[in-house]
Amino acid sequence: MVEGSMTQGAGQGPDVRSMAAEPPPPPHASDSYDSQGYTPTQRDLPVIGAGARFPDDQETVALSHVSAPQDPDAGPGPLFVVGDVHGYIDELRAALGAQGLIDADDHWSAGNARLWFLGDFTDRGPDGIGVIDLVMQLSAEAAAAGGYCKALMGNHELLLLGAKRFGDRSVSSGAGTATFQAAWLLNGGQRSDMDRLRDHHLQWMSRLDAMAVEDGHLLVHSDTTAYLDYGNSIEAVNDSVTEALQRGNADECWDLFRKFTKRFAFRDEDGPEAVRELIGTFGGQRVVHGHSPIPYLLGEVGSEDGESNGTHVVQGPHVYADGLAVAMDGGVTMAGKLLVVQLPLAI
């Protein structure tokens, strides 16, 4: 992979160009949905209805805990994945601790375990930069212990990078005049994150891979087939994304963000075939993704009044598309659950 950094740009003042947020995709939209622009999620996602229950054939799976071996010479350790965090650092600490991956002082405690974050560290929640700092810290500590902690690029990383680098510069969009900064604010951008963003955060985000295969699992952020637009191998896709960020063309980066924001490619009747196209090209036997909250995938969303009555319907990942896809975004921004689970799933 070509290494490089992302430099800071001008034009990041508080005044932003007005841009109306697009509505979320319709209930049965697929990856082919395209409103001539991007398909962003909203800042305030609806919460899960207090009485909502998933249909019997769409239950989330029950998981069994397996302790991580502590001997770094024992071979590859257990594999864990983390869904979308969106700045909810306290929930992340609790979920990592519950799996024995960190101790009470937030240090790596899982020996040679392997941990993958599926992207979307910032926006909507209170401390996105704190989340990035913790992931960077755990990456160093896990490597020293014989394991590893790695992360993928989410659409919100692309959005934050664009807002920092391009500010309120206009970009080409079929939906009208758009700017990264306006889109970032409309999609939950937190000014406290922008104020604390430093060069090492930008460097780290701009070098994140877009996809990886581990133990037969094709790991991606978004439930979209748009990855196919960037190459026919994992290495080619990762290189294409990194090189696009290095070139620093605002329109090209906007197109990358727009494609990574597409969703629901695996949900409807053509979903299994879409998954097979991805794994047939990039490898693996199953796709594991974040991005689309499980309640959205199931159509189980409630009102937008922000009240959930403490009911957390999501208890684990959602397996669908003939068992070929695993959704990991538990909807922490919707009073759902931040998921940290071990693969393969114990169903």
Contacts in CASP RR format, 6 or more apart in sequence:
PFRMAT RR
TARGET T0000
AUTHOR 0000-0000-0000
METHOD contacts of the structure
MODEL  1
MVEGSMTQGAGQGPDVRSMAAEPPPPPHASDSYDSQGYTPTQRDLPVIGA
GARFPDDQETVALSHVSAPQDPDAGPGPLFVVGDVHGYIDELRAALGAQG
LIDADDHWSAGNARLWFLGDFTDRGPDGIGVIDLVMQLSAEAAAAGGYCK
ALMGNHELLLLGAKRFGDRSVSSGAGTATFQAAWLLNGGQRSDMDRLRDH
HLQWMSRLDAMAVEDGHLLVHSDTTAYLDYGNSIEAVNDSVTEALQRGNA
DECWDLFRKFTKRFAFRDEDGPEAVRELIGTFGGQRVVHGHSPIPYLLGE
VGSEDGESNGTHVVQGPHVYADGLAVAMDGGVTMAGKLLVVQLPLAI
1 207 0 8 1.000
1 209 0 8 1.000
1 235 0 8 1.000
1 238 0 8 1.000
1 239 0 8 1.000
1 242 0 8 1.000
2 239 0 8 1.000
2 242 0 8 1.000
2 243 0 8 1.000
2 246 0 8 1.000
3 207 0 8 1.000
3 242 0 8 1.000
4 203 0 8 1.000
4 206 0 8 1.000
4 207 0 8 1.000
4 242 0 8 1.000
4 246 0 8 1.000
5 199 0 8 1.000
5 202 0 8 1.000
5 203 0 8 1.000
5 206 0 8 1.000
6 161 0 8 1.000
6 165 0 8 1.000
6 202 0 8 1.000
6 203 0 8 1.000
6 205 0 8 1.000
6 206 0 8 1.000
6 245 0 8 1.000
6 246 0 8 1.000
6 248 0 8 1.000
7 165 0 8 1.000
7 202 0 8 1.000
8 164 0 8 1.000
8 165 0 8 1.000
8 199 0 8 1.000
8 202 0 8 1.000
9 164 0 8 1.000
9 165 0 8 1.000
9 166 0 8 1.000
9 167 0 8 1.000
10 167 0 8 1.000
11 167 0 8 1.000
11 168 0 8 1.000
11 169 0 8 1.000
12 163 0 8 1.000
12 164 0 8 1.000
12 167 0 8 1.000
12 168 0 8 1.000
12 181 0 8 1.000
12 194 0 8 1.000
13 167 0 8 1.000
13 168 0 8 1.000
15 168 0 8 1.000
16 168 0 8 1.000
16 179 0 8 1.000
16 181 0 8 1.000
16 182 0 8 1.000
16 185 0 8 1.000
17 168 0 8 1.000
17 170 0 8 1.000
17 177 0 8 1.000
17 179 0 8 1.000
17 181 0 8 1.000
17 182 0 8 1.000
18 182 0 8 1.000
19 177 0 8 1.000
19 178 0 8 1.000
19 179 0 8 1.000
19 182 0 8 1.000
19 183 0 8 1.000
19 186 0 8 1.000
21 40 0 8 1.000
21 42 0 8 1.000
21 43 0 8 1.000
21 186 0 8 1.000
21 187 0 8 1.000
22 35 0 8 1.000
22 37 0 8 1.000
22 38 0 8 1.000
22 39 0 8 1.000
22 40 0 8 1.000
22 175 0 8 1.000
23 42 0 8 1.000
24 39 0 8 1.000
24 41 0 8 1.000
24 42 0 8 1.000
24 296 0 8 1.000
25 33 0 8 1.000
25 39 0 8 1.000
25 263 0 8 1.000
25 264 0 8 1.000
26 33 0 8 1.000
27 299 0 8 1.000
28 264 0 8 1.000
28 267 0 8 1.000
28 268 0 8 1.000
29 39 0 8 1.000
29 263 0 8 1.000
29 264 0 8 1.000
30 264 0 8 1.000
30 265 0 8 1.000
30 267 0 8 1.000
30 268 0 8 1.000
30 270 0 8 1.000
30 271 0 8 1.000
31 223 0 8 1.000
31 224 0 8 1.000
31 225 0 8 1.000
31 226 0 8 1.000
31 262 0 8 1.000
31 263 0 8 1.000
31 264 0 8 1.000
31 265 0 8 1.000
31 274 0 8 1.000
33 39 0 8 1.000
33 262 0 8 1.000
33 264 0 8 1.000
34 262 0 8 1.000
35 175 0 8 1.000
36 173 0 8 1.000
36 174 0 8 1.000
36 175 0 8 1.000
37 173 0 8 1.000
37 174 0 8 1.000
37 175 0 8 1.000
37 176 0 8 1.000
37 178 0 8 1.000
37 258 0 8 1.000
38 173 0 8 1.000
38 175 0 8 1.000
38 178 0 8 1.000
38 183 0 8 1.000
38 254 0 8 1.000
38 257 0 8 1.000
38 258 0 8 1.000
38 261 0 8 1.000
39 258 0 8 1.000
39 261 0 8 1.000
39 262 0 8 1.000
39 263 0 8 1.000
40 183 0 8 1.000
40 186 0 8 1.000
40 187 0 8 1.000
40 261 0 8 1.000
41 187 0 8 1.000
41 261 0 8 1.000
42 186 0 8 1.000
42 187 0 8 1.000
43 124 0 8 1.000
43 186 0 8 1.000
43 187 0 8 1.000
43 188 0 8 1.000
43 189 0 8 1.000
44 304 0 8 1.000
44 306 0 8 1.000
45 124 0 8 1.000
45 293 0 8 1.000
45 301 0 8 1.000
45 331 0 8 1.000
45 333 0 8 1.000
45 334 0 8 1.000
46 301 0 8 1.000
46 302 0 8 1.000
46 303 0 8 1.000
46 304 0 8 1.000
46 334 0 8 1.000
47 301 0 8 1.000
47 302 0 8 1.000
47 303 0 8 1.000
47 304 0 8 1.000
47 305 0 8 1.000
47 306 0 8 1.000
47 307 0 8 1.000
47 308 0 8 1.000
47 334 0 8 1.000
47 335 0 8 1.000
47 336 0 8 1.000
48 295 0 8 1.000
48 300 0 8 1.000
48 301 0 8 1.000
48 302 0 8 1.000
48 308 0 8 1.000
48 311 0 8 1.000
48 312 0 8 1.000
48 313 0 8 1.000
48 314 0 8 1.000
48 331 0 8 1.000
48 334 0 8 1.000
48 335 0 8 1.000
48 336 0 8 1.000
49 300 0 8 1.000
49 301 0 8 1.000
49 302 0 8 1.000
49 303 0 8 1.000
49 308 0 8 1.000
49 311 0 8 1.000
49 313 0 8 1.000
50 307 0 8 1.000
50 308 0 8 1.000
50 309 0 8 1.000
50 310 0 8 1.000
50 311 0 8 1.000
51 311 0 8 1.000
51 313 0 8 1.000
52 295 0 8 1.000
52 300 0 8 1.000
52 301 0 8 1.000
52 302 0 8 1.000
52 311 0 8 1.000
52 313 0 8 1.000
53 300 0 8 1.000
53 313 0 8 1.000
54 60 0 8 1.000
54 298 0 8 1.000
54 300 0 8 1.000
54 313 0 8 1.000
55 298 0 8 1.000
58 298 0 8 1.000
58 318 0 8 1.000
58 320 0 8 1.000
60 294 0 8 1.000
60 314 0 8 1.000
60 315 0 8 1.000
60 316 0 8 1.000
60 317 0 8 1.000
60 318 0 8 1.000
61 316 0 8 1.000
61 317 0 8 1.000
61 318 0 8 1.000
61 319 0 8 1.000
61 345 0 8 1.000
61 346 0 8 1.000
61 347 0 8 1.000
62 315 0 8 1.000
62 316 0 8 1.000
62 346 0 8 1.000
62 347 0 8 1.000
63 316 0 8 1.000
63 341 0 8 1.000
63 342 0 8 1.000
63 345 0 8 1.000
63 346 0 8 1.000
64 346 0 8 1.000
65 99 0 8 1.000
65 342 0 8 1.000
66 78 0 8 1.000
66 342 0 8 1.000
67 100 0 8 1.000
68 77 0 8 1.000
68 78 0 8 1.000
68 100 0 8 1.000
68 101 0 8 1.000
68 110 0 8 1.000
68 111 0 8 1.000
68 112 0 8 1.000
68 113 0 8 1.000
69 77 0 8 1.000
69 78 0 8 1.000
69 111 0 8 1.000
69 112 0 8 1.000
69 113 0 8 1.000
70 110 0 8 1.000
70 111 0 8 1.000
70 112 0 8 1.000
71 111 0 8 1.000
71 112 0 8 1.000
72 111 0 8 1.000
72 112 0 8 1.000
72 145 0 8 1.000
72 146 0 8 1.000
72 147 0 8 1.000
74 112 0 8 1.000
75 112 0 8 1.000
76 112 0 8 1.000
76 114 0 8 1.000
77 111 0 8 1.000
77 112 0 8 1.000
77 113 0 8 1.000
77 114 0 8 1.000
77 147 0 8 1.000
78 113 0 8 1.000
78 114 0 8 1.000
78 342 0 8 1.000
79 113 0 8 1.000
79 114 0 8 1.000
79 115 0 8 1.000
79 116 0 8 1.000
79 214 0 8 1.000
79 215 0 8 1.000
79 217 0 8 1.000
79 342 0 8 1.000
79 343 0 8 1.000
80 99 0 8 1.000
80 101 0 8 1.000
80 113 0 8 1.000
80 114 0 8 1.000
80 115 0 8 1.000
80 116 0 8 1.000
80 340 0 8 1.000
80 341 0 8 1.000
80 342 0 8 1.000
80 343 0 8 1.000
81 115 0 8 1.000
81 116 0 8 1.000
81 117 0 8 1.000
81 118 0 8 1.000
81 217 0 8 1.000
81 219 0 8 1.000
81 288 0 8 1.000
81 328 0 8 1.000
81 340 0 8 1.000
81 341 0 8 1.000
81 343 0 8 1.000
82 92 0 8 1.000
82 95 0 8 1.000
82 96 0 8 1.000
82 115 0 8 1.000
82 116 0 8 1.000
82 117 0 8 1.000
82 118 0 8 1.000
82 328 0 8 1.000
82 338 0 8 1.000
82 339 0 8 1.000
82 340 0 8 1.000
83 117 0 8 1.000
83 118 0 8 1.000
83 119 0 8 1.000
83 120 0 8 1.000
83 290 0 8 1.000
83 328 0 8 1.000
83 329 0 8 1.000
83 330 0 8 1.000
83 338 0 8 1.000
83 339 0 8 1.000
83 340 0 8 1.000
84 118 0 8 1.000
84 119 0 8 1.000
84 120 0 8 1.000
84 290 0 8 1.000
84 291 0 8 1.000
84 293 0 8 1.000
84 328 0 8 1.000
84 329 0 8 1.000
84 330 0 8 1.000
84 331 0 8 1.000
84 332 0 8 1.000
84 333 0 8 1.000
84 338 0 8 1.000
85 91 0 8 1.000
85 92 0 8 1.000
85 117 0 8 1.000
85 119 0 8 1.000
85 120 0 8 1.000
85 121 0 8 1.000
85 128 0 8 1.000
85 131 0 8 1.000
85 332 0 8 1.000
85 338 0 8 1.000
86 120 0 8 1.000
86 121 0 8 1.000
86 122 0 8 1.000
86 123 0 8 1.000
86 124 0 8 1.000
86 125 0 8 1.000
86 128 0 8 1.000
86 156 0 8 1.000
86 332 0 8 1.000
86 333 0 8 1.000
87 121 0 8 1.000
87 122 0 8 1.000
87 123 0 8 1.000
87 124 0 8 1.000
87 125 0 8 1.000
87 126 0 8 1.000
87 127 0 8 1.000
87 128 0 8 1.000
87 130 0 8 1.000
87 131 0 8 1.000
87 190 0 8 1.000
88 125 0 8 1.000
88 126 0 8 1.000
88 127 0 8 1.000
88 131 0 8 1.000
88 332 0 8 1.000
88 333 0 8 1.000
88 338 0 8 1.000
89 126 0 8 1.000
89 127 0 8 1.000
89 128 0 8 1.000
89 130 0 8 1.000
89 131 0 8 1.000
89 134 0 8 1.000
91 332 0 8 1.000
91 338 0 8 1.000
92 131 0 8 1.000
92 134 0 8 1.000
92 338 0 8 1.000
92 340 0 8 1.000
93 102 0 8 1.000
93 106 0 8 1.000
93 134 0 8 1.000
94 338 0 8 1.000
95 338 0 8 1.000
95 339 0 8 1.000
95 340 0 8 1.000
96 102 0 8 1.000
96 340 0 8 1.000
97 103 0 8 1.000
98 340 0 8 1.000
99 110 0 8 1.000
99 340 0 8 1.000
99 341 0 8 1.000
99 342 0 8 1.000
100 109 0 8 1.000
100 110 0 8 1.000
101 108 0 8 1.000
101 109 0 8 1.000
101 110 0 8 1.000
101 113 0 8 1.000
101 115 0 8 1.000
101 138 0 8 1.000
101 340 0 8 1.000
102 108 0 8 1.000
102 109 0 8 1.000
102 110 0 8 1.000
102 138 0 8 1.000
103 109 0 8 1.000
106 134 0 8 1.000
106 137 0 8 1.000
107 137 0 8 1.000
107 141 0 8 1.000
108 138 0 8 1.000
108 141 0 8 1.000
108 142 0 8 1.000
108 144 0 8 1.000
108 145 0 8 1.000
108 149 0 8 1.000
110 142 0 8 1.000
110 145 0 8 1.000
110 147 0 8 1.000
111 142 0 8 1.000
111 145 0 8 1.000
111 146 0 8 1.000
111 147 0 8 1.000
112 145 0 8 1.000
112 146 0 8 1.000
112 147 0 8 1.000
113 142 0 8 1.000
113 147 0 8 1.000
114 147 0 8 1.000
114 148 0 8 1.000
114 150 0 8 1.000
114 214 0 8 1.000
115 138 0 8 1.000
115 142 0 8 1.000
115 148 0 8 1.000
115 149 0 8 1.000
115 150 0 8 1.000
116 150 0 8 1.000
116 151 0 8 1.000
116 152 0 8 1.000
116 212 0 8 1.000
116 214 0 8 1.000
116 219 0 8 1.000
117 135 0 8 1.000
117 149 0 8 1.000
117 150 0 8 1.000
117 151 0 8 1.000
117 152 0 8 1.000
118 152 0 8 1.000
118 154 0 8 1.000
118 219 0 8 1.000
118 220 0 8 1.000
118 221 0 8 1.000
118 288 0 8 1.000
118 289 0 8 1.000
118 290 0 8 1.000
118 291 0 8 1.000
118 328 0 8 1.000
119 151 0 8 1.000
119 152 0 8 1.000
119 153 0 8 1.000
119 154 0 8 1.000
119 156 0 8 1.000
119 157 0 8 1.000
119 208 0 8 1.000
119 221 0 8 1.000
119 290 0 8 1.000
120 154 0 8 1.000
120 155 0 8 1.000
120 156 0 8 1.000
120 157 0 8 1.000
120 221 0 8 1.000
120 290 0 8 1.000
120 291 0 8 1.000
120 329 0 8 1.000
121 128 0 8 1.000
121 131 0 8 1.000
121 132 0 8 1.000
121 135 0 8 1.000
121 151 0 8 1.000
121 156 0 8 1.000
121 157 0 8 1.000
122 128 0 8 1.000
122 129 0 8 1.000
122 131 0 8 1.000
122 132 0 8 1.000
122 156 0 8 1.000
122 157 0 8 1.000
122 160 0 8 1.000
122 189 0 8 1.000
122 190 0 8 1.000
122 193 0 8 1.000
123 156 0 8 1.000
123 159 0 8 1.000
123 160 0 8 1.000
123 184 0 8 1.000
123 187 0 8 1.000
123 188 0 8 1.000
123 189 0 8 1.000
123 190 0 8 1.000
123 193 0 8 1.000
124 187 0 8 1.000
124 188 0 8 1.000
124 189 0 8 1.000
124 190 0 8 1.000
124 333 0 8 1.000
125 188 0 8 1.000
125 190 0 8 1.000
125 333 0 8 1.000
126 190 0 8 1.000
126 192 0 8 1.000
127 192 0 8 1.000
127 193 0 8 1.000
128 190 0 8 1.000
128 193 0 8 1.000
129 192 0 8 1.000
129 193 0 8 1.000
129 196 0 8 1.000
129 197 0 8 1.000
129 201 0 8 1.000
130 196 0 8 1.000
132 201 0 8 1.000
132 204 0 8 1.000
132 205 0 8 1.000
135 149 0 8 1.000
135 151 0 8 1.000
136 200 0 8 1.000
136 204 0 8 1.000
138 149 0 8 1.000
139 148 0 8 1.000
139 149 0 8 1.000
139 150 0 8 1.000
139 151 0 8 1.000
141 149 0 8 1.000
142 148 0 8 1.000
142 149 0 8 1.000
143 149 0 8 1.000
150 209 0 8 1.000
150 212 0 8 1.000
151 208 0 8 1.000
152 208 0 8 1.000
152 209 0 8 1.000
152 210 0 8 1.000
152 211 0 8 1.000
152 212 0 8 1.000
152 219 0 8 1.000
152 220 0 8 1.000
152 221 0 8 1.000
153 205 0 8 1.000
153 208 0 8 1.000
153 209 0 8 1.000
153 210 0 8 1.000
153 221 0 8 1.000
153 241 0 8 1.000
153 260 0 8 1.000
154 208 0 8 1.000
154 221 0 8 1.000
154 222 0 8 1.000
154 260 0 8 1.000
154 291 0 8 1.000
155 221 0 8 1.000
155 222 0 8 1.000
155 257 0 8 1.000
155 260 0 8 1.000
155 261 0 8 1.000
155 291 0 8 1.000
156 187 0 8 1.000
157 205 0 8 1.000
157 208 0 8 1.000
158 253 0 8 1.000
158 256 0 8 1.000
158 257 0 8 1.000
158 260 0 8 1.000
159 180 0 8 1.000
159 183 0 8 1.000
159 184 0 8 1.000
159 187 0 8 1.000
159 189 0 8 1.000
159 257 0 8 1.000
160 184 0 8 1.000
160 189 0 8 1.000
160 193 0 8 1.000
160 194 0 8 1.000
160 197 0 8 1.000
160 205 0 8 1.000
161 202 0 8 1.000
161 205 0 8 1.000
161 206 0 8 1.000
161 245 0 8 1.000
161 253 0 8 1.000
162 180 0 8 1.000
162 184 0 8 1.000
162 250 0 8 1.000
162 253 0 8 1.000
162 257 0 8 1.000
163 180 0 8 1.000
163 181 0 8 1.000
163 183 0 8 1.000
163 184 0 8 1.000
163 185 0 8 1.000
163 189 0 8 1.000
163 194 0 8 1.000
164 194 0 8 1.000
164 197 0 8 1.000
164 202 0 8 1.000
165 180 0 8 1.000
165 248 0 8 1.000
165 253 0 8 1.000
166 179 0 8 1.000
166 180 0 8 1.000
166 181 0 8 1.000
166 250 0 8 1.000
166 253 0 8 1.000
167 179 0 8 1.000
167 180 0 8 1.000
167 181 0 8 1.000
168 179 0 8 1.000
168 181 0 8 1.000
168 182 0 8 1.000
169 179 0 8 1.000
169 180 0 8 1.000
169 250 0 8 1.000
170 177 0 8 1.000
170 178 0 8 1.000
170 179 0 8 1.000
171 178 0 8 1.000
171 179 0 8 1.000
171 180 0 8 1.000
171 250 0 8 1.000
171 251 0 8 1.000
171 253 0 8 1.000
171 254 0 8 1.000
172 251 0 8 1.000
172 254 0 8 1.000
173 254 0 8 1.000
173 258 0 8 1.000
178 254 0 8 1.000
180 250 0 8 1.000
180 253 0 8 1.000
180 254 0 8 1.000
180 257 0 8 1.000
183 257 0 8 1.000
206 242 0 8 1.000
206 245 0 8 1.000
206 246 0 8 1.000
207 242 0 8 1.000
209 234 0 8 1.000
209 238 0 8 1.000
209 241 0 8 1.000
210 220 0 8 1.000
210 221 0 8 1.000
210 227 0 8 1.000
210 230 0 8 1.000
210 237 0 8 1.000
210 238 0 8 1.000
210 241 0 8 1.000
210 260 0 8 1.000
211 218 0 8 1.000
211 219 0 8 1.000
211 220 0 8 1.000
211 227 0 8 1.000
211 234 0 8 1.000
211 237 0 8 1.000
211 238 0 8 1.000
211 282 0 8 1.000
212 218 0 8 1.000
212 219 0 8 1.000
212 234 0 8 1.000
213 219 0 8 1.000
213 234 0 8 1.000
213 282 0 8 1.000
213 283 0 8 1.000
213 284 0 8 1.000
214 343 0 8 1.000
215 343 0 8 1.000
215 344 0 8 1.000
216 283 0 8 1.000
216 284 0 8 1.000
216 285 0 8 1.000
216 286 0 8 1.000
217 284 0 8 1.000
217 285 0 8 1.000
217 286 0 8 1.000
217 287 0 8 1.000
217 288 0 8 1.000
217 326 0 8 1.000
217 343 0 8 1.000
217 344 0 8 1.000
218 278 0 8 1.000
218 279 0 8 1.000
218 282 0 8 1.000
218 283 0 8 1.000
218 284 0 8 1.000
218 286 0 8 1.000
218 287 0 8 1.000
218 288 0 8 1.000
219 288 0 8 1.000
219 289 0 8 1.000
220 227 0 8 1.000
220 278 0 8 1.000
220 287 0 8 1.000
220 288 0 8 1.000
220 289 0 8 1.000
220 290 0 8 1.000
221 260 0 8 1.000
221 289 0 8 1.000
221 290 0 8 1.000
221 291 0 8 1.000
222 260 0 8 1.000
222 261 0 8 1.000
222 262 0 8 1.000
222 263 0 8 1.000
222 289 0 8 1.000
222 290 0 8 1.000
222 291 0 8 1.000
222 292 0 8 1.000
223 263 0 8 1.000
223 264 0 8 1.000
223 265 0 8 1.000
223 266 0 8 1.000
223 267 0 8 1.000
223 287 0 8 1.000
223 289 0 8 1.000
223 290 0 8 1.000
223 291 0 8 1.000
223 292 0 8 1.000
223 297 0 8 1.000
223 325 0 8 1.000
223 327 0 8 1.000
224 259 0 8 1.000
224 260 0 8 1.000
224 262 0 8 1.000
224 263 0 8 1.000
224 265 0 8 1.000
224 291 0 8 1.000
225 265 0 8 1.000
225 274 0 8 1.000
225 277 0 8 1.000
225 278 0 8 1.000
226 259 0 8 1.000
226 260 0 8 1.000
226 262 0 8 1.000
227 237 0 8 1.000
227 278 0 8 1.000
227 282 0 8 1.000
228 277 0 8 1.000
228 278 0 8 1.000
228 281 0 8 1.000
229 259 0 8 1.000
230 236 0 8 1.000
230 237 0 8 1.000
230 240 0 8 1.000
230 241 0 8 1.000
231 237 0 8 1.000
231 240 0 8 1.000
232 281 0 8 1.000
233 281 0 8 1.000
233 282 0 8 1.000
234 282 0 8 1.000
234 283 0 8 1.000
237 282 0 8 1.000
241 256 0 8 1.000
244 252 0 8 1.000
244 253 0 8 1.000
244 256 0 8 1.000
245 253 0 8 1.000
245 256 0 8 1.000
263 291 0 8 1.000
263 292 0 8 1.000
263 296 0 8 1.000
264 292 0 8 1.000
264 296 0 8 1.000
264 297 0 8 1.000
265 271 0 8 1.000
265 274 0 8 1.000
266 272 0 8 1.000
266 274 0 8 1.000
266 275 0 8 1.000
266 287 0 8 1.000
266 289 0 8 1.000
266 320 0 8 1.000
266 321 0 8 1.000
266 324 0 8 1.000
266 325 0 8 1.000
267 292 0 8 1.000
267 297 0 8 1.000
267 320 0 8 1.000
267 321 0 8 1.000
271 321 0 8 1.000
271 325 0 8 1.000
272 321 0 8 1.000
272 322 0 8 1.000
272 324 0 8 1.000
274 321 0 8 1.000
275 286 0 8 1.000
275 287 0 8 1.000
275 321 0 8 1.000
275 322 0 8 1.000
275 324 0 8 1.000
275 325 0 8 1.000
276 324 0 8 1.000
278 287 0 8 1.000
279 285 0 8 1.000
279 286 0 8 1.000
279 287 0 8 1.000
279 324 0 8 1.000
285 324 0 8 1.000
286 323 0 8 1.000
286 324 0 8 1.000
286 325 0 8 1.000
286 326 0 8 1.000
287 321 0 8 1.000
287 324 0 8 1.000
287 325 0 8 1.000
287 326 0 8 1.000
288 325 0 8 1.000
288 326 0 8 1.000
288 328 0 8 1.000
288 343 0 8 1.000
289 325 0 8 1.000
289 326 0 8 1.000
289 327 0 8 1.000
289 328 0 8 1.000
289 329 0 8 1.000
290 327 0 8 1.000
290 328 0 8 1.000
290 329 0 8 1.000
291 329 0 8 1.000
292 327 0 8 1.000
292 329 0 8 1.000
293 329 0 8 1.000
293 330 0 8 1.000
293 331 0 8 1.000
293 333 0 8 1.000
293 334 0 8 1.000
293 336 0 8 1.000
294 314 0 8 1.000
294 316 0 8 1.000
294 317 0 8 1.000
294 318 0 8 1.000
294 327 0 8 1.000
294 329 0 8 1.000
294 330 0 8 1.000
294 331 0 8 1.000
295 301 0 8 1.000
295 313 0 8 1.000
295 314 0 8 1.000
295 330 0 8 1.000
295 331 0 8 1.000
295 334 0 8 1.000
295 336 0 8 1.000
297 318 0 8 1.000
297 320 0 8 1.000
297 327 0 8 1.000
298 318 0 8 1.000
300 313 0 8 1.000
301 334 0 8 1.000
306 335 0 8 1.000
308 334 0 8 1.000
308 335 0 8 1.000
308 336 0 8 1.000
310 335 0 8 1.000
311 335 0 8 1.000
312 335 0 8 1.000
312 336 0 8 1.000
312 337 0 8 1.000
313 336 0 8 1.000
314 330 0 8 1.000
314 331 0 8 1.000
314 336 0 8 1.000
314 337 0 8 1.000
314 339 0 8 1.000
315 337 0 8 1.000
316 330 0 8 1.000
316 337 0 8 1.000
316 339 0 8 1.000
316 341 0 8 1.000
317 326 0 8 1.000
317 327 0 8 1.000
317 328 0 8 1.000
317 330 0 8 1.000
317 339 0 8 1.000
317 341 0 8 1.000
317 345 0 8 1.000
318 326 0 8 1.000
318 327 0 8 1.000
319 325 0 8 1.000
319 326 0 8 1.000
319 327 0 8 1.000
319 345 0 8 1.000
319 347 0 8 1.000
320 327 0 8 1.000
326 345 0 8 1.000
328 339 0 8 1.000
328 341 0 8 1.000
329 339 0 8 1.000
330 336 0 8 1.000
330 337 0 8 1.000
330 338 0 8 1.000
330 339 0 8 1.000
331 337 0 8 1.000
331 338 0 8 1.000
332 338 0 8 1.000
END
